[in-house]
Structure formats: C-alpha cells, structure tokens
C-alpha cells in the first residue's frame, strides 16, 4: 500500500533518501509534497524532523509550530529542536 501523500515513484525516492540518510533529498521531496498538501501534519512533522537531522533548529521549530496543538508528535519535535539550541554541558 502506498502512503496517501506519495505516489509509488515518490515513495521509492523518499524511502531511498531516508535509508541513505540523504536528508537534503528527503527535505526536497517533502517540501515539494507540502506544496500540494500544506496542512498535512505528517509532512510537517517529517520536514521538522529532517531539519533537526540537518542541524537547523530554527527551521525545525518553524515547521513544528505549524503542526496543530493536538498533533501527537508536535511536543517531540519542539523538544528535540530546543535541545539542539541549548549549550552542551560537560560532566565534571
């Protein structure tokens, strides 16, 4: 079964990019899909997560902020992005 936001070709590209950890390609695919479905929480979550993986906390927070308050993964993305911008504390 193909995910409802992807056709079979896009699903293959997204799957390949994910398993190759090609976050730039993954981001490009999901941003192009978002143009067709701008309110899709699944896409917003994956885009925010990809920005976390790319180390861009501000973009991760921006996209996580677009996810409705009721979304299951919203708090997880916001927490992960906020942890990225906090200075690391070394154990003494």
N, CA, C and O atoms as CSV, one atom per row, in Angstrom:
chain,resi,resn,atom,element,x,y,z
A,1,UNK,N,N,0.840,-1.180,0.000
A,1,UNK,CA,C,0.000,0.000,0.000
A,1,UNK,C,C,0.889,1.249,0.000
A,1,UNK,O,O,1.857,1.311,0.759
A,2,UNK,N,N,0.585,2.213,-0.814
A,2,UNK,CA,C,1.322,3.460,-0.903
A,2,UNK,C,C,0.724,4.450,0.093
A,2,UNK,O,O,-0.495,4.545,0.234
A,3,UNK,N,N,1.604,5.189,0.786
A,3,UNK,CA,C,1.112,6.195,1.723
A,3,UNK,C,C,0.278,7.208,0.944
A,3,UNK,O,O,0.614,7.533,-0.194
A,4,UNK,N,N,-0.803,7.710,1.539
A,4,UNK,CA,C,-1.708,8.585,0.788
A,4,UNK,C,C,-1.080,9.875,0.243
A,4,UNK,O,O,-1.633,10.460,-0.688
A,5,UNK,N,N,0.035,10.334,0.779
A,5,UNK,CA,C,0.614,11.562,0.245
A,5,UNK,C,C,1.587,11.309,-0.892
A,5,UNK,O,O,1.916,12.227,-1.642
A,6,UNK,N,N,2.048,10.079,-1.028
A,6,UNK,CA,C,3.042,9.745,-2.050
A,6,UNK,C,C,2.436,8.860,-3.123
A,6,UNK,O,O,1.610,7.995,-2.831
A,7,UNK,N,N,2.849,9.077,-4.371
A,7,UNK,CA,C,2.566,8.062,-5.372
A,7,UNK,C,C,3.713,7.054,-5.278
A,7,UNK,O,O,4.647,7.262,-4.504
A,8,UNK,N,N,3.660,6.000,-6.027
A,8,UNK,CA,C,4.661,4.934,-5.918
A,8,UNK,C,C,6.073,5.437,-6.223
A,8,UNK,O,O,7.026,5.010,-5.572
A,9,UNK,N,N,6.222,6.327,-7.189
A,9,UNK,CA,C,7.541,6.843,-7.569
A,9,UNK,C,C,8.118,7.698,-6.449
A,9,UNK,O,O,9.285,7.542,-6.088
A,10,UNK,N,N,7.303,8.607,-5.893
A,10,UNK,CA,C,7.775,9.473,-4.811
A,10,UNK,C,C,8.068,8.664,-3.556
A,10,UNK,O,O,9.012,8.971,-2.828
A,11,UNK,N,N,7.279,7.647,-3.298
A,11,UNK,CA,C,7.529,6.801,-2.137
A,11,UNK,C,C,8.878,6.111,-2.262
A,11,UNK,O,O,9.621,6.031,-1.283
A,12,UNK,N,N,9.209,5.614,-3.448
A,12,UNK,CA,C,10.518,4.965,-3.661
A,12,UNK,C,C,11.643,5.972,-3.442
A,12,UNK,O,O,12.631,5.664,-2.775
A,13,UNK,N,N,11.497,7.187,-4.005
A,13,UNK,CA,C,12.530,8.213,-3.828
A,13,UNK,C,C,12.686,8.576,-2.354
A,13,UNK,O,O,13.806,8.689,-1.856
A,14,UNK,N,N,11.581,8.755,-1.666
A,14,UNK,CA,C,11.627,9.118,-0.246
A,14,UNK,C,C,12.239,7.993,0.585
A,14,UNK,O,O,13.044,8.245,1.481
A,15,UNK,N,N,11.862,6.770,0.290
A,15,UNK,CA,C,12.406,5.621,1.018
A,15,UNK,C,C,13.914,5.497,0.788
A,15,UNK,O,O,14.675,5.286,1.732
A,16,UNK,N,N,14.334,5.629,-0.457
A,16,UNK,CA,C,15.772,5.561,-0.767
A,16,UNK,C,C,16.535,6.669,-0.049
A,16,UNK,O,O,17.587,6.421,0.541
A,17,UNK,N,N,16.010,7.879,-0.098
A,17,UNK,CA,C,16.682,9.016,0.559
A,17,UNK,C,C,16.771,8.785,2.059
A,17,UNK,O,O,17.798,9.068,2.675
A,18,UNK,N,N,15.694,8.271,2.649
A,18,UNK,CA,C,15.688,8.031,4.091
A,18,UNK,C,C,16.746,7.002,4.486
A,18,UNK,O,O,17.521,7.238,5.414
A,19,UNK,N,N,16.784,5.878,3.800
A,19,UNK,CA,C,17.722,4.824,4.175
A,19,UNK,C,C,19.171,5.167,3.829
A,19,UNK,O,O,20.096,4.596,4.406
A,20,UNK,N,N,19.372,6.090,2.896
A,20,UNK,CA,C,20.725,6.563,2.586
A,20,UNK,C,C,21.109,7.763,3.462
A,20,UNK,O,O,22.211,8.303,3.364
A,21,UNK,N,N,20.172,8.157,4.313
A,21,UNK,CA,C,20.357,9.330,5.183
A,21,UNK,C,C,20.713,10.570,4.369
A,21,UNK,O,O,21.540,11.387,4.773
A,22,UNK,N,N,20.070,10.683,3.221
A,22,UNK,CA,C,20.238,11.840,2.351
A,22,UNK,C,C,19.155,12.847,2.733
A,22,UNK,O,O,18.124,12.966,2.071
A,23,UNK,N,N,19.423,13.566,3.825
A,23,UNK,CA,C,18.402,14.448,4.387
A,23,UNK,C,C,18.075,15.609,3.456
A,23,UNK,O,O,16.946,16.099,3.467
A,24,UNK,N,N,19.034,16.059,2.651
A,24,UNK,CA,C,18.746,17.113,1.683
A,24,UNK,C,C,17.714,16.663,0.667
A,24,UNK,O,O,16.778,17.401,0.356
A,25,UNK,N,N,17.881,15.450,0.146
A,25,UNK,CA,C,16.910,14.905,-0.813
A,25,UNK,C,C,15.561,14.666,-0.140
A,25,UNK,O,O,14.507,14.929,-0.719
A,26,UNK,N,N,15.614,14.166,1.084
A,26,UNK,CA,C,14.376,13.921,1.829
A,26,UNK,C,C,13.608,15.228,2.033
A,26,UNK,O,O,12.389,15.277,1.872
A,27,UNK,N,N,14.332,16.272,2.385
A,27,UNK,CA,C,13.717,17.573,2.589
A,27,UNK,C,C,13.102,18.090,1.289
A,27,UNK,O,O,11.977,18.589,1.283
A,28,UNK,N,N,13.835,17.969,0.205
A,28,UNK,CA,C,13.344,18.431,-1.096
A,28,UNK,C,C,12.054,17.703,-1.484
A,28,UNK,O,O,11.103,18.329,-1.951
A,29,UNK,N,N,12.025,16.400,-1.294
A,29,UNK,CA,C,10.837,15.605,-1.620
A,29,UNK,C,C,9.648,16.058,-0.785
A,29,UNK,O,O,8.564,16.305,-1.314
A,30,UNK,N,N,9.862,16.166,0.530
A,30,UNK,CA,C,8.737,16.508,1.401
A,30,UNK,C,C,8.278,17.951,1.230
A,30,UNK,O,O,7.085,18.231,1.349
A,31,UNK,N,N,9.202,18.874,0.951
A,31,UNK,CA,C,8.783,20.249,0.683
A,31,UNK,C,C,7.956,20.320,-0.606
A,31,UNK,O,O,6.999,21.090,-0.689
A,32,UNK,N,N,8.324,19.520,-1.606
A,32,UNK,CA,C,7.532,19.512,-2.844
A,32,UNK,C,C,6.149,18.920,-2.592
A,32,UNK,O,O,5.166,19.372,-3.180
A,33,UNK,N,N,6.065,17.932,-1.740
A,33,UNK,CA,C,4.769,17.332,-1.409
A,33,UNK,C,C,3.919,18.309,-0.594
A,33,UNK,O,O,2.694,18.327,-0.714
A,34,UNK,N,N,4.582,19.121,0.234
A,34,UNK,CA,C,3.861,20.081,1.076
A,34,UNK,C,C,3.146,21.133,0.239
A,34,UNK,O,O,2.120,21.666,0.663
A,35,UNK,N,N,3.676,21.440,-0.948
A,35,UNK,CA,C,3.006,22.394,-1.833
A,35,UNK,C,C,1.604,21.910,-2.192
A,35,UNK,O,O,0.691,22.715,-2.372
A,36,UNK,N,N,1.439,20.593,-2.294
A,36,UNK,CA,C,0.140,20.015,-2.643
A,36,UNK,C,C,-0.762,19.855,-1.418
A,36,UNK,O,O,-1.988,19.872,-1.529
A,37,UNK,N,N,-0.128,19.698,-0.238
A,37,UNK,CA,C,-0.886,19.438,0.996
A,37,UNK,C,C,-0.314,20.273,2.141
A,37,UNK,O,O,0.302,19.720,3.052
A,38,UNK,N,N,-0.505,21.586,2.112
A,38,UNK,CA,C,0.157,22.479,3.068
A,38,UNK,C,C,-0.239,22.298,4.527
A,38,UNK,O,O,0.479,22.763,5.412
A,39,UNK,N,N,-1.333,21.651,4.797
A,39,UNK,CA,C,-1.771,21.451,6.187
A,39,UNK,C,C,-1.512,20.032,6.690
A,39,UNK,O,O,-1.945,19.676,7.787
A,40,UNK,N,N,-0.823,19.233,5.913
A,40,UNK,CA,C,-0.617,17.826,6.266
A,40,UNK,C,C,0.361,17.698,7.440
A,40,UNK,O,O,1.550,17.986,7.302
A,41,UNK,N,N,-0.149,17.266,8.587
A,41,UNK,CA,C,0.687,17.160,9.788
A,41,UNK,C,C,1.788,16.113,9.644
A,41,UNK,O,O,2.866,16.266,10.217
A,42,UNK,N,N,1.528,15.065,8.895
A,42,UNK,CA,C,2.544,14.048,8.639
A,42,UNK,C,C,3.745,14.682,7.948
A,42,UNK,O,O,4.885,14.467,8.359
A,43,UNK,N,N,3.497,15.452,6.913
A,43,UNK,CA,C,4.576,16.121,6.187
A,43,UNK,C,C,5.266,17.168,7.053
A,43,UNK,O,O,6.494,17.243,7.078
A,44,UNK,N,N,4.489,17.969,7.755
A,44,UNK,CA,C,5.086,18.987,8.617
A,44,UNK,C,C,6.004,18.349,9.653
A,44,UNK,O,O,7.094,18.856,9.918
A,45,UNK,N,N,5.563,17.237,10.236
A,45,UNK,CA,C,6.378,16.550,11.227
A,45,UNK,C,C,7.670,16.026,10.588
A,45,UNK,O,O,8.751,16.184,11.156
A,46,UNK,N,N,7.560,15.415,9.430
A,46,UNK,CA,C,8.757,14.879,8.774
A,46,UNK,C,C,9.703,15.985,8.313
A,46,UNK,O,O,10.921,15.812,8.358
A,47,UNK,N,N,9.168,17.097,7.879
A,47,UNK,CA,C,10.025,18.219,7.489
A,47,UNK,C,C,10.739,18.767,8.723
A,47,UNK,O,O,11.946,19.005,8.681
A,48,UNK,N,N,10.012,18.968,9.814
A,48,UNK,CA,C,10.640,19.443,11.051
A,48,UNK,C,C,11.709,18.462,11.516
A,48,UNK,O,O,12.800,18.874,11.909
A,49,UNK,N,N,11.405,17.172,11.476
A,49,UNK,CA,C,12.365,16.143,11.887
A,49,UNK,C,C,13.601,16.162,10.990
A,49,UNK,O,O,14.719,15.987,11.474
A,50,UNK,N,N,13.409,16.372,9.706
A,50,UNK,CA,C,14.546,16.430,8.783
A,50,UNK,C,C,15.419,17.641,9.088
A,50,UNK,O,O,16.646,17.551,9.039
A,51,UNK,N,N,14.791,18.775,9.402
A,51,UNK,CA,C,15.587,19.945,9.788
A,51,UNK,C,C,16.383,19.674,11.062
A,51,UNK,O,O,17.512,20.146,11.199
A,52,UNK,N,N,15.803,18.917,11.993
A,52,UNK,CA,C,16.562,18.521,13.199
A,52,UNK,C,C,17.782,17.712,12.776
A,52,UNK,O,O,18.887,17.960,13.258
A,53,UNK,N,N,17.594,16.753,11.885
A,53,UNK,CA,C,18.698,15.903,11.423
A,53,UNK,C,C,19.753,16.715,10.679
A,53,UNK,O,O,20.933,16.363,10.697
A,54,UNK,N,N,19.335,17.802,10.023
A,54,UNK,CA,C,20.278,18.660,9.311
A,54,UNK,C,C,20.928,19.691,10.234
A,54,UNK,O,O,21.823,20.428,9.817
A,55,UNK,N,N,20.475,19.739,11.486
A,55,UNK,CA,C,21.055,20.657,12.455
A,55,UNK,C,C,20.511,22.076,12.386
A,55,UNK,O,O,21.146,23.004,12.886
A,56,UNK,N,N,19.345,22.258,11.774
A,56,UNK,CA,C,18.751,23.588,11.639
A,56,UNK,C,C,17.568,23.702,12.598
A,56,UNK,O,O,16.417,23.480,12.222
A,57,UNK,N,N,17.880,24.053,13.847
A,57,UNK,CA,C,16.854,24.101,14.882
A,57,UNK,C,C,15.781,25.144,14.595
A,57,UNK,O,O,14.603,24.903,14.857
A,58,UNK,N,N,16.167,26.290,14.066
A,58,UNK,CA,C,15.167,27.341,13.845
A,58,UNK,C,C,14.129,26.910,12.806
A,58,UNK,O,O,12.940,27.188,12.968
A,59,UNK,N,N,14.567,26.239,11.746
A,59,UNK,CA,C,13.613,25.741,10.744
A,59,UNK,C,C,12.780,24.593,11.317
A,59,UNK,O,O,11.598,24.463,10.999
A,60,UNK,N,N,13.393,23.766,12.157
A,60,UNK,CA,C,12.636,22.680,12.791
A,60,UNK,C,C,11.518,23.253,13.645
A,60,UNK,O,O,10.384,22.776,13.591
A,61,UNK,N,N,11.834,24.275,14.435
A,61,UNK,CA,C,10.826,24.902,15.282
A,61,UNK,C,C,9.756,25.581,14.421
A,61,UNK,O,O,8.568,25.520,14.736
A,62,UNK,N,N,10.186,26.228,13.333
A,62,UNK,CA,C,9.230,26.887,12.437
A,62,UNK,C,C,8.191,25.903,11.911
A,62,UNK,O,O,6.992,26.180,11.942
A,63,UNK,N,N,8.656,24.753,11.428
A,63,UNK,CA,C,7.718,23.778,10.866
A,63,UNK,C,C,6.942,23.058,11.956
A,63,UNK,O,O,5.770,22.734,11.764
A,64,UNK,N,N,7.568,22.802,13.091
A,64,UNK,CA,C,6.835,22.180,14.200
A,64,UNK,C,C,5.736,23.107,14.689
A,64,UNK,O,O,4.674,22.650,15.112
A,65,UNK,N,N,5.988,24.406,14.633
A,65,UNK,CA,C,4.984,25.374,15.046
A,65,UNK,C,C,3.749,25.374,14.162
A,65,UNK,O,O,2.692,25.848,14.579
A,66,UNK,N,N,3.864,24.852,12.955
A,66,UNK,CA,C,2.726,24.781,12.038
A,66,UNK,C,C,1.837,23.571,12.321
A,66,UNK,O,O,0.718,23.478,11.818
A,67,UNK,N,N,2.346,22.658,13.121
A,67,UNK,CA,C,1.576,21.461,13.458
A,67,UNK,C,C,0.546,21.844,14.513
A,67,UNK,O,O,0.862,22.552,15.469
A,68,UNK,N,N,-0.649,21.388,14.343
A,68,UNK,CA,C,-1.728,21.724,15.278
A,68,UNK,C,C,-1.368,21.259,16.686
A,68,UNK,O,O,-0.648,20.278,16.872
A,69,UNK,N,N,-1.882,21.978,17.658
A,69,UNK,CA,C,-1.627,21.659,19.067
A,69,UNK,C,C,-1.990,20.216,19.397
A,69,UNK,O,O,-1.373,19.612,20.275
A,70,UNK,N,N,-2.965,19.665,18.718
A,70,UNK,CA,C,-3.434,18.314,19.019
A,70,UNK,C,C,-2.557,17.213,18.426
A,70,UNK,O,O,-2.750,16.038,18.740
A,71,UNK,N,N,-1.605,17.572,17.578
A,71,UNK,CA,C,-0.795,16.554,16.903
A,71,UNK,C,C,0.050,15.778,17.909
A,71,UNK,O,O,0.628,16.356,18.830
A,72,UNK,N,N,0.111,14.498,17.724
A,72,UNK,CA,C,0.813,13.601,18.633
A,72,UNK,C,C,2.306,13.919,18.721
A,72,UNK,O,O,2.875,13.883,19.812
A,73,UNK,N,N,2.946,14.227,17.602
A,73,UNK,CA,C,4.404,14.377,17.571
A,73,UNK,C,C,4.896,15.809,17.763
A,73,UNK,O,O,6.106,16.037,17.784
A,74,UNK,N,N,4.004,16.767,17.903
A,74,UNK,CA,C,4.398,18.171,17.994
A,74,UNK,C,C,5.367,18.414,19.155
A,74,UNK,O,O,6.408,19.049,18.982
A,75,UNK,N,N,5.022,17.912,20.318
A,75,UNK,CA,C,5.865,18.134,21.502
A,75,UNK,C,C,7.240,17.501,21.332
A,75,UNK,O,O,8.236,18.064,21.786
A,76,UNK,N,N,7.309,16.347,20.691
A,76,UNK,CA,C,8.578,15.666,20.470
A,76,UNK,C,C,9.497,16.516,19.593
A,76,UNK,O,O,10.677,16.675,19.908
A,77,UNK,N,N,8.975,17.054,18.512
A,77,UNK,CA,C,9.778,17.883,17.617
A,77,UNK,C,C,10.225,19.150,18.325
A,77,UNK,O,O,11.390,19.534,18.224
A,78,UNK,N,N,9.321,19.804,19.041
A,78,UNK,CA,C,9.679,21.033,19.742
A,78,UNK,C,C,10.771,20.750,20.775
A,78,UNK,O,O,11.705,21.540,20.918
A,79,UNK,N,N,10.662,19.643,21.488
A,79,UNK,CA,C,11.670,19.280,22.488
A,79,UNK,C,C,13.017,19.000,21.827
A,79,UNK,O,O,14.048,19.495,22.282
A,80,UNK,N,N,13.009,18.208,20.754
A,80,UNK,CA,C,14.264,17.883,20.061
A,80,UNK,C,C,14.938,19.129,19.511
A,80,UNK,O,O,16.157,19.270,19.601
A,81,UNK,N,N,14.152,20.031,18.942
A,81,UNK,CA,C,14.723,21.257,18.391
A,81,UNK,C,C,15.266,22.150,19.501
A,81,UNK,O,O,16.329,22.751,19.343
A,82,UNK,N,N,14.555,22.244,20.617
A,82,UNK,CA,C,15.033,23.093,21.705
A,82,UNK,C,C,16.304,22.528,22.330
A,82,UNK,O,O,17.171,23.287,22.764
A,83,UNK,N,N,16.422,21.218,22.380
A,83,UNK,CA,C,17.639,20.594,22.912
A,83,UNK,C,C,18.840,20.881,22.023
A,83,UNK,O,O,19.971,20.943,22.506
A,84,UNK,N,N,18.602,21.055,20.732
A,84,UNK,CA,C,19.697,21.347,19.803
A,84,UNK,C,C,20.293,22.710,20.063
A,84,UNK,O,O,21.495,22.898,19.875
A,85,UNK,N,N,19.487,23.668,20.492
A,85,UNK,CA,C,19.991,25.018,20.656
A,85,UNK,C,C,20.525,25.297,22.065
A,85,UNK,O,O,21.111,26.351,22.309
A,86,UNK,N,N,20.326,24.371,22.974
A,86,UNK,CA,C,20.862,24.539,24.320
A,86,UNK,C,C,22.335,24.198,24.311
A,86,UNK,O,O,22.744,23.237,23.658
A,87,UNK,N,N,23.140,24.969,25.025
A,87,UNK,CA,C,24.576,24.636,25.063
A,87,UNK,C,C,24.793,23.304,25.767
A,87,UNK,O,O,24.101,22.967,26.727
A,88,UNK,N,N,25.759,22.565,25.272
A,88,UNK,CA,C,26.067,21.283,25.888
A,88,UNK,C,C,26.829,21.515,27.179
A,88,UNK,O,O,27.710,22.371,27.249
A,89,UNK,N,N,26.487,20.756,28.185
A,89,UNK,CA,C,27.138,20.862,29.486
A,89,UNK,C,C,27.988,19.617,29.672
A,89,UNK,O,O,27.480,18.498,29.595
A,90,UNK,N,N,29.253,19.803,29.911
A,90,UNK,CA,C,30.138,18.666,30.116
A,90,UNK,C,C,30.060,18.211,31.558
A,90,UNK,O,O,29.959,19.026,32.476
A,91,UNK,N,N,30.107,16.908,31.748
A,91,UNK,CA,C,30.131,16.356,33.101
A,91,UNK,C,C,31.469,16.671,33.736
A,91,UNK,O,O,32.509,16.623,33.079
A,92,UNK,N,N,31.433,16.993,35.018
A,92,UNK,CA,C,32.687,17.260,35.720
A,92,UNK,C,C,33.194,16.028,36.394
A,92,UNK,O,O,34.244,16.063,37.037
